[in-house]
Amino acid sequence: MVASAGTRPGWSRRAQYGLFFGFVATVATVIVGLLMLILSLAAPQSYAAVRGAALDFVSPVSNALNEVATTTTGLVSGAGDYWNAARQNGDLKKQRTAMLRRMIEAKAILLENQELKRALALRERDRRTVATGRVVGSSFTSPRRFAILSVGKSDGVEVGMPVRAADGLIGRVIDAGSYASRVLLVSDRANIVPARLVRGGLPVIATGRGDGTIDVRPLEVGRNPFRKNDIIVTSGTGGLYPPLWPIARIVRLDDDGAIALPLADPGQISFALVEPPFEPTAIAEAARPEEAR
Amino acid sequence: MTRSALTPSRGSSLTRGPQPAALAIPAASVLLATALSALPIVSNHGWWPDTGLLMLIAWRLLRADAWPAWLAAPLGLVHDLMTGAPIGLSVALWPAFMLAFDIIDRRTMWRDYWIEWVLAAIFIGLFVIAQWRVAAWDGAPVHFASVAPAILIGIVCFPIAAFVAARLDRWRLGR
């Protein structure tokens, strides 16, 4: 096949001008696009309203289809549960009795903790969940890790609020529309969470790797403190994420740190809870580096 | 024989003509492909093919006059808004791709299926690399190895987009 030669104007002056102005218009749009890109990198907040509106436009589709997808995957995994059911049952019963024992211990520790806190007169603000939503979508074509949540400003969600599931931390809200919001997941490279190791309480830094895993480094340089299957939790430093939220489990060690898998997989969880920031001043603090970036 | 040809019958090649909105169908199909990013897919990797980009390239390779080149900018704006990419990335890149395709159209003497696939592969790669660099400037410098699969998957998925564009073109022109 011969290449499509494009439009050749011939001798018509009118057609020549038409082509030329079309070319100028296209170059102009490229320049406008570059300026918009620079603005969105330098001052991401300037597009907040537009991005929120776009989210509201997209989310009804995601919401409706999400039900279908959940039902389908539920059918498949539901059928799988019947396989080898008797042995699973035995295992689960054994686990349950072990869990019950641990739970009673935990309750005792909680009680003791409350008494100790009262003795120290340590005050903690009343924390209530702002909104509960479903994860209805994600940025599955980009190197960034975002999820779309089915709650927005009309439910009280604001930019900067931390989001968690029952299993652990998910991330924080970066765009909020009226009915949907976009969450920066803990596995995104730009999400840096101050954390600590449950075993020993050593302070560490958790950074996303962009592929669903998390890079964990100790704050102090020294011997690699991690072990496989260690759990890391938020430390509350910085005031954005409340302390003691589970984040991830270590799966592999490397030279001076480790690679961890988030405990709350956004693809598996059914509900996500949006919580107020740990310290109210944290929203202003969180907004500042965004603008400086 | 002649009479039977003159009586209007549904579906015969004589009475078939272009669709009423034939001119808008290419751009509309790109918008629709972009809207696929609203699907409730929750992935830990960003490796899914960028359907909007694939449709754009497929149409442009099929026809130089699918849309005026500047129209790629508004299409790119919708793409940026829907996928959550930094606004301006596709607005700048898509019309730039159209200009590049214009130059390529002038320079290539022959075109066959393989050359089109190679061209598409180059532009898919350019877009993913640009997206990766912009993400790095935006504070998320990931390793190239974690975006390379996205290029490969996009290249492998391109023939599907080319097929859809070709079928849509035949349908809209009533051939």
Interface residues (C-beta under 8 A of the other chain):
Chain A: M1 V2 A3 S4 A5 G6 T7 G22 F23 A25 T26 V27 A28 T29 V30 I31 V32 G33 L34 L35 M36 L37 I38 L39 S40 L41 P44 Y47 V50 R51 A54 F57 V58 S59 V61 S62 N63 L65 N66 A69 V135 V136 G137 S138 S139 F140 T141 S142 P143 R144 R145 F146 A147 D175 R182 S187 D188 R189 A190 G208 R209 G210 D211 G212 D265 P266 G267 R293
Chain B: A35 S37 A38 L39 P40 I41 V42 S43 N44 H45 G46 W47 W48 P49 D50 T51 R63 A64 D65 P68 A69 W70 A72 A73 G76 L81 M82 T83 G84 A85 P86 I87 G88 L89 S90 V91 A92 L93 W94 P95 A96 M98 L99 D102 D105 R106 T108 M109 W110 R111 D112 Q131 W132 V134 A135 W137 D138 G139 A140 P141 V142 H143 S146 V147 A150
